[in-house]
Amino acid sequence: MTSTVAGQAARLGGADRVLSEDEVTAFVLDQLGGLDVDGRSVCVLVPDATRTCPLPLLVSAVHRALHGRVSRLTVLIALGTHGAMTDEALAAHVGVYPDTEVINHEWWKPETFAHLGTIPSERIAELSDGRMSGDVPVLLNRAVVEHDIAIVVGPVLPHEVVGMSGGNKYFFPGVAGQQIIDVSHWLGALITSAEIIGTTGLTPVRALINDGAALIPAEKYAFCVVTAELPPDGTDSDKSSALHSISFGDCVSSWSSAAEISAATHVTYLDRPRRRVLSIVPQMYDEIWTGAKGFYKVEPIVADGGEVILYAPHIREIATSHPQIHEIGYHCRDYFVQQWDAFKHVHWGVLAHSTHLRGAGTYDARTGIEKLRVDVTLATGIPEEVCRAVNLGYRDPATIDVAEFATDPNTLVVPRAGEVLFRLR
């Protein structure tokens, strides 16, 4: 049954349902069938492979609804600053469709961007409660600007920077320029992940990206989905997912509708903290830059002085696109804030990633002593000397016996860590 929620977003499904592929396809066809797209160009923004989502199903339905009606159809992969996907990977990830171009967001190329305007310093100061200032130029992939209509297609999940992912986040930072990415991520880091993650309301970071999205000249819509994990099918359990719900409308109302469902399906509450968490990082995260989500989502339930082990034998890199992390290592927020002159030249998005993976802590600039609330240990394919050099612990992944960890009452084993948020009641 399709229902209408606040803001005029249409929604199919709910937290207690798993939709069939036929239901999802019919919903997409119905929503786009009533949209004024004839003779107009459409850019569809989708996530890369670091999100669980049945994209071939969704993009196939979108193509079916638009092909033959629109003048041009482009699918743009919202990489943020992740690595580009190969042609083979794109075909497997999205599918191949007639008269449709599928492209990466080439964030490393200045000519990729169009300048939409500026978010003024006073607004940054307002959103940051005085923590930050300075004008922020709004740069966006010109493919969005050069189409009449932009349609976001992607999941909504608890997120360490913005609260709940999805919606306008596919524009900023999904296909945005470096400065607004840096400002938004550092704003989130200053507020802290612990404060923001899982928030369904309007966080300061989401307000910032909404401001950026308001400058986009294209009409903007979104299919915001909430995934439902299915039992492993023996092929690729990372991608075995269906949908609890799918919402459609403008990018704000559709996101809000999906966030309500995601808060019910992707947040797990525990009655007591654990001394240790073994986060089993899935194959879709191929470096710590993304695999760190296995820490973000479990930190709230780790006791003071406890440990999170990121178990990912397949991961062999810290961050291929962000070598600066090797220069600064991983530290708490105050380590950087209290030594700002020494670190302000580093991309603020890298600083934010650093603080997110170390979590809460304190730093005494007088003594140079940093105290961190929990330990973070990598049980990966990354050598011990590299882990130690970036201020993370190391454990040989061959010593991890998942079944043995699961018998310990003070340890929580989290399979497929990274998308479900754990909280204490």
C-alpha positions in Angstrom: 0.0 0.0 0.0 1.3 3.5 -0.9 0.9 6.2 1.7 1.5 9.9 1.7 3.6 11.5 4.5 4.4 15.0 5.5 5.9 17.1 2.7 4.0 15.1 0.1 6.4 12.2 -0.2 4.8 9.0 -1.4 6.0 5.9 0.5 5.5 2.2 -0.1 6.3 -0.3 2.6 7.4 0.0 6.2 9.7 -1.3 9.0 7.7 -4.5 9.3 7.6 -5.3 5.6 9.9 -6.6 2.8 8.8 -5.5 -0.6 8.8 -7.7 -3.6 10.6 -6.7 -6.8 7.3 -6.3 -8.6 6.0 -3.9 -5.9 9.2 -1.8 -6.1 9.1 -1.6 -9.9 5.4 -0.7 -10.0 6.0 2.1 -7.5 8.8 3.6 -9.5 6.8 3.4 -12.7 3.8 5.0 -11.1 5.8 7.9 -9.6 7.8 8.7 -12.7 4.8 8.1 -14.9 3.2 11.3 -13.4 6.4 13.4 -13.7 6.8 16.0 -16.4 9.9 14.6 -18.1 8.9 14.4 -21.8 11.6 15.9 -24.0 13.7 16.8 -21.0 17.1 15.6 -19.8 17.5 13.6 -16.6 20.6 12.9 -14.4 20.2 10.0 -11.9 22.5 10.0 -8.9 23.3 6.7 -7.3 25.8 5.5 -4.6 29.0 3.6 -5.3 29.6 0.0 -4.2 30.1 1.1 -0.5 26.4 1.0 0.1 24.1 -2.0 0.3 21.3 -1.4 -2.2 19.5 -3.3 -5.0 20.6 -0.8 -7.6 20.0 -2.9 -10.7 16.4 -3.3 -9.7 15.9 0.4 -9.0 17.8 1.8 -12.0 16.2 -0.7 -14.3 12.8 0.5 -13.2 13.8 4.2 -13.6 15.1 3.4 -17.1 11.9 1.6 -18.0 9.9 4.6 -16.9 12.0 7.3 -18.6 13.4 5.7 -21.8 11.8 7.0 -24.9 10.4 10.0 -23.0 13.5 11.9 -22.0 15.9 13.6 -24.4 19.0 12.4 -22.5 19.5 10.0 -19.5 22.7 9.9 -17.5 23.5 7.9 -14.4 26.1 9.6 -12.2 28.0 7.6 -9.5 28.2 9.8 -6.3 31.7 8.8 -5.3 32.3 11.7 -2.9 36.1 11.3 -2.8 36.1 7.5 -3.1 38.0 5.7 -5.9 36.5 5.5 -9.4 34.7 2.4 -10.5 35.9 0.5 -13.6 33.5 0.0 -16.6 33.2 -3.7 -15.6 32.3 -2.7 -12.0 29.8 -0.1 -13.2 28.0 -2.7 -15.3 27.7 -5.1 -12.4 26.8 -2.4 -10.0 24.1 -0.5 -12.0 23.4 -2.5 -15.1 23.7 -1.7 -18.8 20.8 0.2 -20.5 20.1 1.5 -24.0 20.7 5.2 -24.6 22.0 5.7 -21.1 25.4 6.9 -20.1 26.8 5.8 -16.7 29.7 7.9 -15.4 31.9 8.3 -12.3 32.0 11.6 -10.5 35.5 12.6 -11.4 36.2 14.6 -8.3 39.9 14.9 -9.1 39.3 16.9 -12.3 38.6 20.7 -11.8 36.8 20.8 -15.1 34.2 18.5 -13.6 32.7 21.2 -11.6 30.2 24.1 -12.0 30.2 27.0 -9.6 26.7 27.5 -8.2 27.3 30.3 -5.7 28.5 30.8 -2.1 27.3 30.0 1.4 28.3 33.1 3.3 30.5 33.1 6.4 27.7 34.3 8.7 25.7 31.2 7.8 28.7 28.9 8.5 29.1 30.6 11.9 25.4 30.2 12.6 25.4 26.5 11.8 28.6 25.8 13.7 27.6 27.8 16.8 30.6 30.0 16.3 33.1 27.2 15.8 33.8 28.0 12.1 33.5 30.9 9.7 34.5 31.8 6.2 32.6 31.8 2.8 32.2 28.4 1.2 32.1 28.2 -2.6 29.5 25.7 -3.8 30.9 23.5 -6.6 28.9 20.7 -8.1 29.5 18.2 -10.8 28.4 20.0 -14.0 26.5 16.9 -15.2 23.8 17.7 -12.6 23.7 21.4 -13.7 23.5 20.4 -17.4 20.4 18.3 -17.0 16.9 19.6 -16.5 16.0 17.1 -13.8 18.1 15.4 -11.1 16.8 12.2 -9.4 18.6 10.7 -6.4 18.3 6.9 -6.0 19.8 5.5 -2.9 19.5 4.2 0.7 19.1 6.1 3.9 21.3 4.8 6.8 22.6 6.1 10.1 25.6 8.3 9.3 28.5 9.7 11.3 28.6 13.2 9.7 25.1 14.1 8.7 22.9 12.0 11.1 21.1 10.0 8.5 22.5 9.6 5.0 20.6 10.0 1.7 18.6 12.7 0.0 20.6 15.9 -0.7 23.7 14.2 0.6 24.1 12.6 -2.8 24.8 16.1 -4.1 26.9 17.3 -1.2 29.4 15.6 -0.7 28.3 12.9 -3.3 29.2 15.0 -6.4 30.5 18.1 -4.8 33.8 20.1 -4.8 36.4 19.7 -2.1 35.8 22.8 0.0 32.2 22.1 0.9 33.1 18.5 1.5 35.8 19.6 3.9 33.6 22.2 5.7 30.7 19.8 6.1 32.8 17.0 7.4 34.8 19.1 9.8 31.6 20.7 11.1 30.4 17.2 11.9 33.6 16.3 13.5 33.5 19.4 15.7 30.0 18.5 16.9 31.2 14.9 17.1 30.0 11.7 15.5 28.6 10.6 18.9 26.3 13.6 18.9 25.2 13.4 15.3 25.0 9.8 14.2 21.5 8.4 13.8 19.8 11.7 14.2 16.7 11.9 12.0 16.1 15.6 12.5 17.8 18.6 10.8 21.4 18.5 12.0 23.7 21.5 11.3 25.5 19.4 8.6 22.3 18.5 6.8 21.2 22.1 7.0 24.4 23.1 5.3 24.0 20.6 2.5 20.4 21.6 2.1 21.6 25.2 1.6 23.9 24.0 -1.1 21.2 22.0 -2.8 19.0 25.0 -2.9 21.4 26.6 -5.4 21.1 23.7 -7.9 19.1 24.9 -10.9 17.7 21.5 -11.9 14.5 20.1 -10.6 15.3 17.7 -7.8 13.6 14.5 -6.7 14.6 11.4 -4.8 13.8 7.7 -4.4 15.0 7.1 -0.9 15.0 3.5 0.1 15.6 1.5 3.3 17.2 -1.9 2.7 16.3 -5.2 4.3 18.9 -7.8 4.6 18.1 -11.2 3.1 19.8 -14.5 4.1 23.1 -15.2 2.3 22.4 -16.8 -1.1 25.8 -18.4 -1.5 27.1 -15.8 -4.0 27.6 -12.4 -2.4 26.1 -11.9 1.0 27.3 -8.2 1.0 24.7 -7.4 -1.6 21.9 -9.7 -0.6 19.3 -7.1 0.1 15.7 -6.2 -0.6 13.8 -3.2 0.6 11.7 -2.4 3.6 10.4 0.8 2.0 10.8 3.2 -0.9 9.8 6.9 -0.7 9.5 9.4 -3.6 9.2 13.2 -3.6 11.4 16.2 -3.3 14.8 15.4 -1.8 13.9 16.6 1.7 10.5 15.0 2.2 11.6 11.7 0.6 14.6 11.6 2.8 12.6 12.4 5.9 10.1 9.6 5.1 12.9 7.1 4.7 14.8 8.2 7.8 11.8 7.5 9.9 11.8 3.8 8.7 15.6 3.5 8.9 15.6 4.6 12.5 13.4 1.6 13.2 15.3 -0.9 11.1 18.9 0.1 11.3 19.3 1.0 14.9 19.8 -1.8 17.5 19.5 -1.1 21.2 21.4 -2.9 23.9 20.7 -2.9 27.7 24.4 -2.8 28.7 27.7 -1.7 27.2 30.4 -4.2 26.1 34.0 -4.2 26.9 34.9 -5.4 23.4 33.3 -5.4 20.0 34.4 -7.5 17.1 33.2 -5.7 13.9 33.3 -8.0 10.9 33.8 -5.6 8.0 32.2 -6.8 4.8 33.9 -7.0 1.4 32.2 -3.9 0.1 34.6 -1.8 2.2 38.0 -2.3 0.6 40.0 0.2 2.7 39.9 1.7 6.2 38.6 5.0 4.8 35.3 3.2 4.3 35.7 0.2 6.6 36.0 2.5 9.6 32.2 2.5 9.5 32.5 -0.7 11.4 33.8 1.5 14.3 31.4 4.4 14.0 28.3 2.3 14.3 29.4 0.4 17.4 31.3 3.0 19.4 28.2 4.1 21.4 27.9 0.7 23.1 31.6 0.2 24.0 32.5 0.7 27.7 35.1 3.3 28.7 38.5 1.7 28.3 37.0 -0.9 26.0 38.2 -2.1 22.5 36.8 -2.3 19.0 38.5 -4.7 16.7 37.9 -4.2 13.0 38.2 -7.7 11.5 38.8 -7.4 7.8 41.5 -9.7 6.4 40.7 -8.5 2.9 41.6 -4.8 3.6 45.2 -3.9 2.7 45.1 -0.1 2.5 44.3 2.7 4.9 43.1 5.2 2.3 44.4 5.1 -1.3 42.9 8.5 -2.3 43.8 10.3 0.9 47.5 9.8 1.7 47.4 12.7 4.2 46.0 10.3 6.8 49.4 8.7 7.0 50.9 12.1 7.9 48.5 12.9 10.7 47.4 9.5 12.0 44.2 8.9 14.0 43.4 11.2 16.9 40.5 12.6 18.9 39.0 16.0 17.9 40.8 18.0 20.6 44.2 16.8 19.4 43.6 18.8 16.2 41.6 21.7 17.7 44.3 22.5 20.3 47.1 22.4 17.7 45.1 24.0 14.9 48.0 26.0 13.3 49.9 22.7 12.8 46.9 20.9 11.1 44.7 23.6 9.4 46.5 23.0 6.1 45.3 19.3 6.0 42.0 18.6 4.1 39.4 19.0 6.8 37.6 15.9 5.5 40.7 13.9 6.3 40.9 15.4 9.8 37.2 14.5 10.3 37.8 10.9 9.2 40.7 10.7 11.7 38.6 11.9 14.6 35.6 9.6 13.7 37.8 6.5 13.9 39.3 7.4 17.3 36.1 8.6 18.9 36.0 10.5 22.1 39.1 11.6 23.9 41.0 14.5 25.4 44.3 16.2 24.6 46.4 18.3 26.9 48.5 20.7 24.8 50.7 21.6 27.7 51.8 18.0 28.3 51.2 16.6 24.9 49.2 13.7 26.4 46.2 12.3 24.5 43.7 10.1 26.3 41.3 8.1 24.2 38.0 6.6 25.5 38.4 3.3 23.6 41.1 1.3 21.8 40.8 0.7 18.1 42.6 -2.4 16.8 42.9 -3.4 13.1 42.9 -7.1 12.3 43.4 -6.7 8.6 45.9 -7.2 5.8 47.6 -3.9 6.8 51.1 -4.5 8.3 51.6 -3.9 12.0 54.1 -1.1 11.5 51.6 0.8 9.3 48.9 0.4 12.0 51.2 1.6 14.8 52.4 4.5 12.7 48.9 5.9 12.3 48.1 5.4 16.1 45.9 2.3 15.7 46.4 -1.1 17.4 47.2 -4.2 15.5 46.2 -7.9 15.7 47.1 -10.7 13.4 43.7 -11.6 11.7 44.8 -15.2 11.7 44.4 -15.2 15.5 40.7 -14.2 15.3 38.3 -17.1 16.1 34.9 -15.5 15.6 33.1 -18.4 17.3 35.3 -18.1 20.3 34.7 -14.3 20.5 30.9 -15.0 20.4 31.1 -17.1 23.6 32.4 -14.2 25.6 29.6 -12.4 27.4 31.6 -9.1 27.4 32.2 -9.2 23.7 29.7 -8.3 20.9 30.3 -9.8 17.5 28.8 -7.7 14.7 28.5 -9.4 11.3 28.5 -7.2 8.3 29.3 -4.2 10.4 29.0 -0.7 9.0 25.3 0.0 8.3 23.4 -0.8 11.5 23.9 1.6 14.5 24.2 0.2 18.0 23.0 2.3 20.9 22.4 1.8 24.6 18.8 2.2 25.9 
